Amino acid sequence: MIVDMDVKNPLAAPTKSQKLSAFGQLLRHWRQIRSVSQLELSAQAETSQRYISFLESGRARPSRDMIVRLSETLDIPLRERNRLFIAAGFAPVYPEGRLDGPELSAVREGLELLLTYSEPHATIVVDRYWNLIMGNRATLSLFNEFINLETVWSEMSQDGDKNILRMLFHPKGLRPFISNWETVAYQTLNRARREHMNMGGDANAEMILEEIIQYEGFPKGWITPDWCDAPPQPVASFELEKQGLKLVFHSLIATFGTPQDVTLQELRVETFLPSNRETADYMKWLSNRGNGKVVEEC
């Protein structure tokens, strides 16, 4: 008899009798997230529906190659692919390097160059939880024109993380100065929820989202996700206004195209491009006023 294992904690040292069942639960979980039937999955992965059924029920054990094929077909994130390998009794395949470690030093140097040459455009690098990892001088100069970043982050977070979602949604953050806040906040929340779902669910990400919807003045109509809404666009409008100063940006979001490392796949690079001459000139002035140092938070 195969004993079921909690799919929310597939890394909890399953017994031999649990491993096949754990894999089956995870496979079914991702198939349902992608809204794909067993028949559709079998056709796309070039196998049989019966075999998919056997995998999900624990009556068959997948090979490494089959796990890779199914993961690619379902577009499963690398972190979750490692969980599939572990649940099936294999070692993880995809490394998870540290951005400040030797294994990703070339990537880090590349990001530093990107941030430097992005000046005078504000550019940030965030992780899967929207924590600030790196940012150029234009970024901090821009945000500090409206709020005191160090003070705001210390008041918002007890874990020490400099979280962009908190900074955006908190009443003491940028929220009072974003003239198109409802549009920006709704699009950002929608994107964060979709990313959370795409990651297969994560306790820390869930905690941050739950914290945000408890903020004072949070629109009650946004508490329940609207999955019928269109997916967020890669470019969004972002307007900041304070004491007669109005800056208008287009926010451009980029990711690594074909990463083979968990950390790299979860990084997001966001650049705020001026959408008019006044904003462009102001950003040049802010950048020239800075100290020329790329700020890093790892």
VOBA-1610 file (N, C-alpha, C; in pm, whole numbers, padded with zeros to 5 digits, always signed):
BEGIN
Met+00085-00120+00000Met+00000+00000+00000Met+00088+00125+00000Ile+00053+00224-00083Ile+00130+00347-00090Ile+00068+00450+00002Val+00151+00506+00088Val+00102+00605+00184Val+00118+00744+00124Asp+00011+00825+00128Asp+00016+00960+00073Asp+00110+01047+00155Met+00168+01143+00088Met+00259+01238+00151Met+00209+01378+00124Asp+00225+01469+00219Asp+00179+01606+00204Asp+00255+01675+00091Val+00182+01713-00013Val+00245+01774-00129Val+00306+01910-00096Lys+00264+01975+00013Lys+00316+02106+00048Lys+00457+02098+00105Asn+00499+01977+00145Asn+00633+01963+00202Asn+00701+01840+00142Pro+00730+01842+00012Pro+00787+01725-00053Pro+00932+01701-00017Leu+00996+01792+00057Leu+01135+01773+00093Leu+01150+01709+00231Ala+01041+01663+00289Ala+01043+01614+00427Ala+01079+01466+00434Ala+01191+01428+00374Ala+01247+01293+00384Ala+01142+01183+00372Pro+01083+01164+00254Pro+00982+01060+00237Pro+01041+00920+00249Thr+00961+00826+00294Thr+01004+00687+00299Thr+00996+00629+00158Lys+01051+00510+00138Lys+01048+00448+00006Lys+00906+00427-00043Ser+00816+00392+00047Ser+00678+00366+00007Ser+00604+00495-00026Gln+00659+00609+00019Gln+00592+00736-00006Gln+00640+00805-00133Lys+00758+00771-00181Lys+00821+00848-00287Lys+00738+00852-00414Leu+00690+00738-00460Leu+00614+00734-00584Leu+00484+00813-00569Ser+00418+00798-00453Ser+00294+00870-00430Ser+00320+01020-00426Ala+00431+01062-00365Ala+00465+01203-00359Ala+00485+01260-00498Phe+00554+01188-00584Phe+00573+01234-00721Phe+00439+01246-00792Gly+00353+01149-00775Gly+00224+01151-00841Gly+00140+01271-00800Gln+00144+01303-00671Gln+00069+01419-00622Gln+00124+01549-00682Leu+00257+01560-00687Leu+00317+01680-00744Leu+00287+01694-00892Leu+00294+01583-00964Leu+00264+01587-01108Leu+00120+01629-01131Arg+00028+01571-01056Arg-00113+01608-01070Arg-00134+01755-01033His-00065+01799-00929His-00074+01938-00884His-00036+02034-00997Trp+00076+02009-01065Trp+00120+02098-01171Trp+00036+02083-01297Arg-00014+01965-01323Arg-00102+01948-01438Arg-00230+02029-01418Gln-00281+02030-01296Gln-00403+02106-01268Gln-00377+02256-01271Ile-00262+02301-01222Ile-00227+02443-01229Ile-00223+02490-01374Arg-00170+02406-01461Arg-00159+02441-01604Arg-00288+02412-01682Ser-00388+02358-01612Ser-00518+02326-01676Ser-00498+02234-01795Val-00423+02127-01774Val-00394+02030-01879Val-00448+01894-01836Ser-00520+01826-01923Ser-00572+01693-01893Ser-00462+01589-01908Gln-00487+01471-01854Gln-00390+01363-01872Gln-00369+01332-02020Leu-00477+01336-02096Leu-00467+01308-02240Leu-00382+01413-02310Glu-00405+01541-02277Glu-00328+01649-02339Glu-00181+01640-02300Leu-00155+01611-02173Leu-00017+01599-02127Leu+00054+01483-02196Ser-00014+01371-02208Ser+00048+01255-02271Ser+00081+01282-02417Ala-00006+01354-02487Ala+00019+01386-02627Ala+00138+01481-02641Gln+00143+01583-02555Gln+00250+01681-02564Gln+00385+01623-02521Ala+00381+01530-02425Ala+00504+01469-02377Ala+00540+01342-02453Glu+00460+01308-02553Glu+00483+01191-02639Glu+00491+01062-02558Thr+00388+01041-02478Thr+00374+00917-02404Thr+00226+00881-02403Ser+00185+00785-02321Ser+00045+00742-02321Ser-00030+00799-02201Gln-00159+00815-02218Gln-00241+00862-02107Gln-00238+00761-01992Arg-00232+00635-02026Arg-00228+00531-01922Arg-00103+00547-01836Tyr+00009+00577-01901Tyr+00134+00594-01827Tyr+00125+00715-01733Ile+00067+00826-01781Ile+00048+00944-01696Ile-00040+00909-01577Ser-00144+00833-01602Ser-00234+00790-01495Ser-00160+00705-01393Phe-00076+00615-01442Phe+00003+00529-01353Phe+00102+00611-01270Leu+00161+00713-01332Leu+00255+00798-01258Leu+00184+00871-01145Glu+00067+00924-01174Glu-00006+01001-01073Glu-00060+00914-00961Ser-00093+00791-00993Ser-00145+00700-00891Ser-00034+00629-00814Gly+00090+00640-00862Gly+00201+00573-00796Gly+00225+00432-00842Arg+00158+00390-00949Arg+00175+00254-01000Arg+00294+00243-01095Ala+00352+00356-01134Ala+00470+00356-01220Ala+00571+00457-01167Arg+00698+00428-01193Arg+00804+00518-01149Arg+00865+00586-01272Pro+00880+00719-01268Pro+00935+00789-01384Pro+01086+00778-01391Ser+01140+00784-01511Ser+01284+00795-01528Ser+01324+00942-01517Arg+01454+00966-01508Arg+01501+01105-01506Arg+01459+01178-01632Asp+01476+01113-01746Asp+01440+01176-01873Asp+01291+01209-01880Met+01209+01121-01825Met+01065+01148-01827Met+01030+01266-01738Ile+01097+01280-01624Ile+01072+01394-01537Ile+01108+01523-01609Val+01220+01523-01680Val+01261+01641-01756Val+01158+01673-01864Arg+01113+01570-01934Arg+01017+01591-02043Arg+00885+01645-01990Leu+00835+01588-01881Leu+00710+01635-01824Leu+00724+01777-01768Ser+00839+01805-01706Ser+00862+01938-01650Ser+00866+02044-01758Glu+00931+02013-01869Glu+00937+02109-01980Glu+00800+02127-02044Thr+00725+02019-02056Thr+00591+02027-02114Thr+00500+02114-02029Leu+00510+02101-01898Leu+00424+02178-01806Leu+00486+02311-01765Asp+00606+02340-01818Asp+00675+02466-01787Asp+00687+02485-01636Ile+00739+02384-01569Ile+00753+02387-01423Ile+00883+02460-01387Pro+00880+02552-01290Pro+01002+02623-01249Pro+01109+02525-01200Leu+01236+02567-01212Leu+01347+02479-01177Leu+01343+02433-01032Arg+01307+02524-00940Arg+01299+02486-00799Arg+01200+02371-00779Glu+01085+02379-00849Glu+00984+02276-00836Glu+01022+02149-00910Arg+01102+02163-01015Arg+01151+02043-01085Arg+01241+01962-00991Asn+01323+02033-00913Asn+01407+01962-00816Asn+01323+01884-00717Arg+01208+01939-00679Arg+01119+01869-00586Arg+01062+01743-00652Leu+01034+01752-00779Leu+00986+01633-00851Leu+01092+01524-00851Phe+01217+01562-00878Phe+01325+01463-00877Phe+01338+01399-00739Ile+01334+01481-00633Ile+01347+01429-00497Ile+01230+01337-00464Ala+01109+01378-00503Ala+00990+01297-00473Ala+00995+01163-00544Ala+01063+01156-00660Ala+01075+01030-00735Ala+01195+00948-00690Gly+01272+00999-00594Gly+01384+00923-00541Gly+01518+00957-00602Phe+01525+01066-00680Phe+01650+01108-00743Phe+01708+01229-00671Ala+01834+01258-00703Ala+01897+01378-00649Ala+01852+01499-00731Pro+01851+01617-00670Pro+01815+01737-00746Pro+01911+01757-00864Val+01861+01813-00972Val+01939+01830-01094Val+01990+01974-01109Tyr+01907+02071-01070Tyr+01939+02211-01097Tyr+02003+02276-00975Pro+02120+02338-00991Pro+02188+02402-00877Pro+02116+02529-00834Glu+02141+02569-00710Glu+02087+02693-00658Glu+02203+02772-00598Gly+02268+02851-00685Gly+02386+02925-00641Gly+02350+03052-00566Arg+02451+03109-00504Arg+02435+03238-00437Arg+02489+03347-00529Leu+02413+03455-00538Leu+02455+03562-00627Leu+02586+03624-00582Asp+02615+03616-00452Asp+02741+03669-00401Asp+02846+03560-00387Gly+02820+03441-00443Gly+02914+03330-00437Gly+02996+03317-00565Pro+03101+03235-00562Pro+03189+03221-00678Pro+03121+03160-00799Glu+03020+03073-00778Glu+02955+03006-00889Glu+02876+03101-00979Leu+02832+03215-00924Leu+02754+03311-01003Leu+02825+03446-01013Ser+02957+03445-00994Ser+03032+03571-00994Ser+03023+03641-01129Ala+03026+03564-01239Ala+03018+03625-01372Ala+02882+03692-01393Val+02777+03627-01343Val+02644+03684-01355Val+02634+03813-01273Arg+02689+03809-01155Arg+02684+03927-01069Arg+02758+04044-01133Glu+02874+04016-01190Glu+02950+04122-01256Glu+02870+04179-01373Gly+02800+04090-01444Gly+02718+04135-01555Gly+02604+04224-01509Leu+02542+04188-01397Leu+02433+04270-01343Leu+02484+04405-01294Glu+02603+04405-01235Glu+02662+04532-01191Glu+02686+04625-01309Leu+02735+04569-01419Leu+02756+04649-01539Leu+02623+04701-01594Leu+02523+04613-01593Leu+02391+04653-01641Leu+02336+04769-01559Leu+02349+04760-01427Leu+02299+04867-01340Leu+02375+04997-01363Thr+02507+04984-01379Thr+02589+05103-01399Thr+02556+05171-01531Tyr+02547+05093-01637Tyr+02523+05152-01769Tyr+02376+05185-01792Ser+02289+05145-01698Ser+02149+05186-01707Ser+02129+05331-01665Glu+02227+05388-01591Glu+02217+05527-01550Glu+02194+05616-01672Pro+02111+05717-01659Pro+02043+05766-01539Pro+01908+05702-01513His+01882+05585-01572His+01753+05518-01551His+01760+05431-01426Ala+01660+05444-01340Ala+01653+05363-01218Ala+01631+05217-01254Thr+01717+05129-01204Thr+01709+04986-01235Thr+01734+04906-01108Ile+01650+04805-01085Ile+01663+04721-00966Ile+01663+04574-01005Val+01717+04492-00916Val+01712+04347-00927Val+01643+04294-00803Val+01537+04216-00820Val+01463+04161-00706Val+01459+04009-00715Asp+01438+03945-00600Asp+01431+03800-00597Asp+01286+03753-00604Arg+01263+03626-00578Arg+01130+03568-00592Arg+01028+03626-00495Tyr+01076+03688-00387Tyr+00987+03749-00289Tyr+00974+03900-00309Trp+01032+03953-00416Trp+01034+04096-00443Trp+01124+04171-00345Asn+01223+04103-00289Asn+01322+04170-00205Asn+01429+04232-00293Leu+01469+04353-00259Leu+01573+04422-00335Leu+01707+04351-00318Ile+01766+04310-00430Ile+01896+04245-00428Ile+02005+04344-00468Met+01978+04418-00575Met+02073+04518-00624Met+01995+04636-00680Gly+02057+04754-00678Gly+01995+04871-00736Gly+02100+04976-00765Asn+02085+05054-00873Asn+02183+05157-00903Asn+02153+05286-00828Arg+02242+05383-00840Arg+02227+05506-00762Arg+02102+05583-00801Ala+02063+05573-00930Ala+01942+05642-00975Ala+01819+05591-00901Thr+01817+05461-00870Thr+01704+05402-00800Thr+01685+05463-00662Leu+01791+05459-00582Leu+01778+05510-00446Leu+01759+05661-00444Ser+01823+05730-00537Ser+01803+05875-00545Ser+01657+05907-00576Leu+01598+05830-00669Leu+01459+05852-00707Leu+01365+05826-00589Phe+01375+05709-00528Phe+01284+05675-00419Phe+01301+05767-00299Asn+01426+05806-00271Asn+01451+05894-00157Asn+01404+06036-00179Glu+01369+06071-00302Glu+01307+06201-00327Glu+01166+06206-00267Phe+01106+06089-00246Phe+00968+06083-00199Phe+00956+06028-00057Ile+01041+05936-00020Ile+01038+05877+00114Ile+01181+05854+00161Asn+01197+05833+00292Asn+01326+05792+00346Asn+01328+05639+00346Leu+01398+05582+00251Leu+01392+05437+00231Leu+01432+05359+00356Glu+01542+05396+00419Glu+01589+05321+00534Glu+01487+05323+00647Thr+01427+05438+00670Thr+01326+05449+00776Thr+01203+05368+00743Val+01157+05380+00620Val+01036+05310+00578Val+01055+05159+00586Trp+01166+05108+00535Trp+01187+04964+00537Trp+01203+04911+00680Ser+01267+04989+00767Ser+01284+04943+00905Ser+01150+04937+00977Glu+01057+05026+00942Glu+00925+05025+01005Glu+00835+04915+00947Met+00855+04882+00822Met+00768+04784+00756Met+00808+04640+00783Ser+00937+04615+00798Ser+00984+04477+00800Ser+01062+04446+00926Gln+01025+04336+00990Gln+01097+04287+01107Gln+01206+04189+01069Asp+01202+04139+00944Asp+01301+04041+00901Asp+01422+04105+00834Gly+01421+04238+00820Gly+01536+04307+00761Gly+01535+04312+00610Asp+01440+04247+00545Asp+01435+04247+00399Asp+01383+04381+00349Lys+01439+04427+00238Lys+01396+04551+00175Lys+01302+04513+00062Asn+01175+04499+00097Asn+01077+04441+00007Asn+01005+04549-00074Ile+01007+04532-00206Ile+00948+04630-00296Ile+00795+04630-00285Leu+00733+04515-00264Leu+00588+04510-00249Leu+00544+04589-00127Arg+00613+04571-00016Arg+00580+04646+00104Arg+00597+04796+00081Met+00707+04834+00016Met+00733+04975-00010Met+00623+05035-00097Leu+00570+04958-00190Leu+00468+05007-00281Leu+00331+05018-00216Phe+00292+04916-00137Phe+00156+04908-00084Phe+00137+04974+00052His+00242+04985+00131His+00226+05039+00267His+00189+05187+00263Pro+00095+05231+00348Pro+00056+05373+00351Pro+00172+05468+00378Lys+00279+05419+00447Lys+00394+05504+00475Lys+00502+05490+00368Gly+00476+05408+00268Gly+00572+05390+00160Gly+00546+05485+00044Leu+00565+05435-00077Leu+00546+05519-00195Leu+00399+05542-00229Arg+00313+05464-00170Arg+00170+05468-00206Arg+00110+05609-00214Pro+00132+05700-00115Pro+00070+05832-00123Pro+00121+05917-00239Phe+00235+05879-00300Phe+00297+05962-00403Phe+00280+05904-00544Ile+00212+05790-00555Ile+00187+05730-00686Ile+00051+05778-00734Ser+00051+05870-00829Ser-00075+05933-00871Ser-00167+05835-00942Asn-00113+05731-01003Asn-00197+05626-01064Asn-00187+05498-00981Trp-00197+05516-00847Trp-00171+05404-00755Trp-00263+05285-00779Glu-00392+05308-00799Glu-00484+05195-00813Glu-00447+05109-00934Thr-00407+05173-01043Thr-00366+05097-01161Thr-00237+05021-01135Val-00137+05091-01081Val-00008+05028-01053Val-00022+04915-00951Ala-00094+04943-00842Ala-00107+04844-00735Ala-00183+04721-00782Tyr-00291+04740-00857Tyr-00369+04627-00903Tyr-00287+04540-00999Gln-00215+04603-01091Gln-00134+04527-01185Gln-00021+04453-01113Thr+00039+04521-01014Thr+00149+04459-00940Thr+00099+04343-00856Leu-00015+04361-00788Leu-00071+04253-00707Leu-00108+04134-00794Asn-00166+04161-00909Asn-00202+04055-01002Asn-00078+03978-01047Arg+00027+04051-01078Arg+00152+03987-01119Arg+00213+03904-01006Ala+00214+03961-00883Ala+00271+03890-00769Ala+00195+03761-00740Arg+00064+03766-00750Arg-00017+03646-00725Arg+00007+03540-00832Arg+00019+03582-00957Arg+00045+03485-01064Arg+00182+03422-01049Glu+00282+03503-01010Glu+00415+03449-00988Glu+00413+03350-00872His+00338+03384-00766His+00326+03295-00651His+00264+03162-00693Met+00160+03167-00773Met+00096+03045-00822Met+00190+02967-00911Asn+00265+03037-00996Asn+00356+02972-01088Asn+00470+02902-01015Met+00504+02953-00896Met+00609+02890-00816Met+00558+02768-00740Gly+00428+02742-00752Gly+00373+02626-00684Gly+00332+02652-00542Gly+00332+02780-00503Gly+00297+02813-00365Gly+00421+02817-00278Asp+00431+02915-00192Asp+00547+02931-00105Asp+00501+03002+00021Ala+00539+02949+00137Ala+00490+03003+00264Ala+00532+03148+00285Asn+00657+03181+00250Asn+00705+03317+00271Asn+00636+03415+00177Ala+00620+03377+00050Ala+00549+03462-00045Ala+00404+03480-00002Glu+00343+03373+00046Glu+00204+03380+00093Glu+00192+03475+00212Met+00290+03471+00301Met+00289+03557+00419Met+00295+03705+00379Ile+00380+03738+00280Ile+00392+03876+00235Ile+00263+03924+00172Leu+00202+03840+00087Leu+00076+03878+00024Leu-00035+03896+00127Glu-00040+03808+00227Glu-00140+03820+00332Glu-00118+03947+00414Glu+00007+03981+00437Glu+00038+04104+00512Glu-00009+04227+00436Ile+00014+04229+00305Ile-00021+04345+00224Ile-00170+04374+00224Ile-00251+04269+00212Ile-00395+04293+00204Ile-00453+04337+00339Gln-00373+04332+00446Gln-00417+04380+00576Gln-00381+04527+00598Tyr-00306+04588+00506Tyr-00269+04728+00522Tyr-00394+04817+00523Glu-00384+04925+00598Glu-00495+05021+00605Glu-00528+05077+00467Gly-00656+05078+00434Gly-00699+05134+00308Gly-00685+05042+00188Phe-00646+04917+00213Phe-00634+04823+00100Phe-00774+04794+00044Pro-00794+04809-00088Pro-00927+04786-00147Pro-00978+04645-00120Lys-01092+04634-00055Lys-01147+04503-00019Lys-01178+04418-00142Gly-01210+04486-00252Gly-01241+04411-00373Gly-01122+04338-00432Trp-01000+04372-00385Trp-00880+04307-00438Trp-00836+04186-00355Ile-00901+04164-00242Ile-00858+04055-00154Ile-00871+03920-00222Thr-00983+03901-00294Thr-01002+03777-00368Thr-00944+03793-00508Pro-00849+03708-00549Pro-00787+03722-00681Pro-00889+03711-00794Asp-00869+03790-00896Asp-00952+03782-01016Asp-00869+03717-01126Trp-00876+03584-01133Trp-00794+03511-01229Trp-00843+03528-01372Cys-00961+03588-01389Cys-01012+03613-01524Cys-00948+03737-01584Asp-00881+03817-01500Asp-00817+03937-01550Asp-00702+03899-01642Ala-00673+03986-01737Ala-00565+03958-01833Ala-00431+03951-01761Pro-00337+03867-01808Pro-00205+03859-01747Pro-00136+03995-01752Pro-00052+04026-01652Pro+00016+04156-01648Pro+00107+04174-01769Gln+00116+04298-01817Gln+00199+04329-01932Gln+00344+04351-01888Pro+00443+04327-01979Pro+00584+04347-01943Pro+00621+04493-01925Val+00537+04585-01976Val+00563+04728-01961Val+00440+04792-01897Ala+00461+04872-01791Ala+00349+04936-01721Ala+00383+05082-01691Ser+00280+05165-01683Ser+00299+05306-01652Ser+00311+05326-01501Phe+00399+05420-01461Phe+00427+05444-01320Phe+00447+05594-01300Glu+00358+05658-01223Glu+00360+05803-01207Glu+00383+05841-01061Leu+00485+05924-01037Leu+00516+05972-00903Leu+00494+06123-00898Glu+00432+06170-00788Glu+00400+06312-00778Glu+00413+06359-00634Lys+00480+06476-00617Lys+00498+06532-00482Lys+00530+06680-00493Gln+00448+06764-00429Gln+00472+06909-00419Gln+00504+06971-00555Gly+00420+06943-00654Gly+00438+07003-00785Gly+00531+06927-00878Leu+00610+06832-00824Leu+00698+06750-00906Leu+00622+06627-00954Lys+00617+06605-01084Lys+00552+06486-01138Lys+00646+06416-01234Leu+00672+06289-01207Leu+00759+06206-01289Leu+00678+06089-01344Val+00693+06063-01473Val+00616+05957-01538Val+00713+05859-01603Phe+00694+05731-01571Phe+00784+05626-01621Phe+00705+05514-01689His+00778+05441-01772His+00732+05310-01817His+00821+05208-01748Ser+00760+05116-01676Ser+00834+05013-01605Ser+00852+04891-01694Leu+00978+04856-01723Leu+01011+04743-01809Leu+01070+04631-01726Ile+01011+04512-01733Ile+01052+04397-01652Ile+01117+04291-01740Ala+01233+04241-01697Ala+01305+04140-01774Ala+01348+04025-01684Thr+01363+03907-01743Thr+01410+03788-01671Thr+01519+03721-01753Phe+01590+03625-01693Phe+01689+03548-01766Phe+01617+03452-01859Gly+01662+03445-01984Gly+01592+03368-02086Gly+01596+03218-02067Thr+01714+03160-02054Thr+01726+03014-02042Thr+01817+02977-01925Pro+01777+03010-01803Pro+01863+02981-01688Pro+01866+02832-01656Gln+01978+02786-01607Gln+01989+02649-01559Gln+02023+02649-01410Asp+01997+02760-01345Asp+02020+02775-01201Asp+01892+02831-01140Val+01852+02775-01026Val+01728+02815-00960Val+01728+02963-00926Thr+01839+03012-00870Thr+01847+03152-00830Thr+01827+03246-00948Leu+01894+03216-01059Leu+01885+03303-01177Leu+01744+03306-01233Gln+01676+03191-01235Gln+01541+03188-01289Gln+01446+03276-01210Glu+01473+03293-01081Glu+01382+03366-00994Glu+01413+03515-00984Leu+01520+03561-01049Leu+01554+03703-01047Leu+01470+03781-01147Arg+01436+03905-01111Arg+01366+03997-01201Arg+01444+04127-01206Val+01464+04178-01327Val+01531+04307-01346Val+01426+04406-01394Glu+01409+04517-01321Glu+01308+04616-01357Glu+01373+04752-01377Thr+01343+04813-01491Thr+01397+04944-01525Thr+01283+05043-01543Phe+01299+05162-01485Phe+01198+05267-01495Phe+01245+05368-01600Leu+01184+05362-01718Leu+01224+05447-01830Leu+01137+05572-01834Pro+01197+05691-01840Pro+01118+05815-01848Pro+01028+05816-01971Ser+00905+05862-01954Ser+00812+05864-02066Ser+00792+06004-02121Asn+00864+06105-02065Asn+00859+06239-02122Asn+00993+06309-02094Arg+01012+06423-02161Arg+01139+06496-02151Arg+01164+06546-02010Glu+01061+06594-01941Glu+01078+06647-01805Glu+01131+06539-01711Thr+01075+06419-01721Thr+01120+06310-01635Thr+01262+06268-01668Ala+01294+06264-01798Ala+01429+06227-01840Ala+01532+06327-01789Asp+01502+06455-01799Asp+01595+06558-01752Asp+01613+06551-01600Tyr+01504+06524-01529Tyr+01512+06517-01383Tyr+01597+06396-01340Met+01582+06284-01410Met+01660+06165-01376Met+01809+06187-01404Lys+01841+06263-01508Lys+01981+06295-01535Lys+02039+06378-01422Trp+01957+06473-01374Trp+02003+06557-01263Trp+02024+06474-01136Leu+01930+06385-01107Leu+01943+06299-00989Leu+02065+06209-00998Ser+02087+06152-01116Ser+02200+06061-01134Ser+02332+06134-01117Asn+02343+06255-01170Asn+02466+06332-01156Asn+02491+06373-01012Arg+02383+06385-00934Arg+02394+06425-00794Arg+02441+06309-00707Gly+02426+06184-00757Gly+02461+06066-00678Gly+02612+06048-00667Asn+02650+05943-00592Asn+02792+05919-00568Asn+02854+05819-00665Gly+02776+05771-00760Gly+02831+05683-00862Gly+02848+05539-00821Lys+02801+05504-00703Lys+02818+05367-00653Lys+02696+05283-00678Val+02717+05161-00727Val+02606+05067-00741Val+02574+05010-00602Val+02451+05022-00561Val+02409+04974-00429Val+02370+04828-00438Glu+02415+04747-00345Glu+02384+04604-00346Glu+02327+04563-00211Glu+02224+04480-00214Glu+02165+04426-00091Glu+02146+04278-00112Cys+02232+04196-00054Cys+02224+04051-00075Cys+02207+03980+00057
//
